[in-house]
């Protein structure tokens, strides 16, 4: 039984497969700040905008010591296309079985065209270099969000 991550607590152990042949585990990224952002679907307008904003600020995130991973329910082939089309400099996790989506509690019932559907609530999670969840943004609007996340990443840095 996986636990839902809680702010200021260590992430539960999990493994996820990403583009570029990367296997993501919290342990593999200790020592780095991790930005994990969940989005509904590859190549849809809001998700494309959000991915491009993370792409455009990627150097700033790297400079601040952070790695970015996008997560959606799309399969690897879809992710590879999305990544290539947008020239994304970060990997995308294919959560086709919704394991991470359920673990992080981002699966929500939405009404689309009058029908109840399960959808992914656009959400971002910030994990510090010790593997502790430090911040979460749920149900976010794309505009200005990447700047908020970058500010939080920079805020994690304690002066040496």
GIZIZI-V494708 format. One record per backbone hydrogen bond with DSSP energy under -1.0 kcal/mol. NH is the residue of the N-H (numbers start at 1). CO is the residue of the C=O. Records with the same first field share a line. If there is no record, write none. Layout:
NH = CO / CO
//
This chain:
8 = 133
9 = 6
11 = 131
16 = 24
18 = 22
19 = 92
22 = 19
24 = 16
29 = 26
30 = 27
31 = 129
32 = 29
33 = 65
34 = 127
35 = 67
36 = 125
37 = 69
38 = 123
39 = 71
44 = 41
48 = 44
49 = 45
50 = 46
51 = 47
52 = 48
53 = 49
54 = 50
55 = 51
56 = 52
57 = 53
58 = 55
61 = 57
62 = 58
63 = 59
64 = 60
65 = 62
66 = 61
67 = 33
69 = 35
70 = 91
71 = 37
72 = 93
79 = 75
80 = 76
81 = 77
82 = 78
83 = 79
84 = 80
85 = 81
86 = 82
88 = 83
93 = 70
94 = 17
95 = 72
98 = 95
102 = 98
103 = 99
104 = 100
106 = 101
108 = 119
110 = 117
112 = 115
115 = 112
117 = 110
119 = 108
121 = 106
123 = 38
124 = 137
125 = 36
126 = 135
127 = 34
128 = 132
131 = 128
133 = 9
134 = 126
135 = 126
137 = 124
140 = 122
145 = 142
148 = 144
149 = 145
150 = 146
151 = 147
152 = 148
153 = 149
154 = 150
155 = 151
//
